[in-house]
Amino acid sequence: MTTLEYDRAFIWHPYASIKDPPPVRLAVSASGTELTLDTGAKLVDAVSSWWCVAHGHNRPEIVEAIRRQSEKLCHVMFGGFTHSPAVELAQRLAAIAPKGLDRVFFADSGSISVEVACKMAVQFHASSGHPERNKIVALKGGYHGDTSLCMAISDPDGMHTLFRGVMTKQFFAEKPACGFGADWDPSDASSLERVVSEHSGEIAAVICEPVFQAANAMNFYSPHYLREMRRICDEHGALLIFDEIAAGFYRTGPRWAHERSGVSPDIMTVGKALTGGHITLAAALASRRVAETISNGRPGAFMHGPTYMANPLACAAAIASLDIFEKTDYSANVARIEREFREGLAPLASLPNVRDVRVLGAAGVVEVERMPSRADIDRAIDAHGVWLRPFGNFIYSMPPLVSDSATIRRIVSAIADLAHAEPGPEPEDSDFHE
Ligand SMILES: Cc1ncc(COP(=O)(O)O)c(C=O)c1O
């Protein structure tokens, strides 16, 4: 059996059947914005490998940081031990996080950091004498990961409906409708206000992906919404969690997507681009008030502890990644990418199969009436040498933040090709996720 044959027969891929899986490509190496396949073909990674490869693939500084750390300490359990990469990374994150979010819990994936953030909110209220405040309010159209609490707070009509039986019931407010840059419509937050005020005695926290609902909706919404969210949380004693895993680290322009709102959360999650997409790591950052309230209650200990918590190789990679974020003017890069996406994608809006074109920062989205066929998608990928991973009704790109103008032009051509293609067959359920 060849590598690809074995893979096809025995290995699950994300959101795929193992009996009749869609084709996969065999990646052998990567550098900058490009992946190299076993055939020698090169593909521009227009989704930065699910939005994490911010500085380009195999950045020498990050590879070197992992190599150097690997010679000293690859791993040690974080229960009973610490190490300098964890301490340095915690300090560096606190320095760039919203003011006051300087208590750090390292997690091994974005989903786990979201679970941790929600558990912190629940334990905060339990420690304050309100164990009945143990529910989370989330937004329709949101996505926070695939583990069980994350599924329970992601879009209730999205990709996880099959698992309703194992999910605990949480509360949902309507998807924000006031678009980014549109005049603020105060009625947009009325659903959230209603849900929180009706159930405030049960609510531990409100969570959202600030400004950019990514994996379920590709929805850019008004930062005003976040101000209302902060006000509503404060009025009802709920904590506010911003999940910056997808939108953080300059994806929408500023370092944190919520910066434009002028308000801060009580807990924030980061992941994906934290290590520049070199190795898995995420974190939940909490305020002193949250951390101390948990610690002052019973049992005092915060009850979570993954085996690979604060893995030293991942922390070293993240420190090197933060160095690159610090010395690179990503705001300028992202502003240019946004301009180029706007200019390149806007003309597609008039095509018959195109419902909407929207761009924010280094994220360009063409929403279609119906997705082209799998064969057309593969043809466009190979013809343009651009890796796209459309899902649901969205043909989109979130490229590495270092992508130059020529790379963006190639990505735009590949997206335009697909926007012109014939609509494909009726979608199957499995087409409705990232
Ligand atoms: C906003 C958001 N939160 C959480 C997650 C889950 O992160 P991970 O896939 O690392 O578990 C994702 C992944 O796409 C995400 O976009």
The ligand as an ORCA input file, in Angstrom:
! r2SCAN-3c Opt
* xyz 0 1
  C     -12.998     30.954     17.528
  C     -12.484     29.557     17.739
  N     -12.451     29.045     18.971
  C     -11.988     27.814     19.216
  C     -11.526     27.015     18.191
  C     -11.025     25.622     18.495
  O      -9.650     25.590     18.386
  P      -8.898     24.164     18.177
  O      -9.271     23.702     16.805
  O      -7.447     24.515     18.322
  O      -9.371     23.256     19.244
  C     -11.542     27.504     16.884
  C     -11.075     26.660     15.750
  O     -11.329     26.914     14.602
  C     -12.047     28.809     16.635
  O     -12.107     29.311     15.403
*
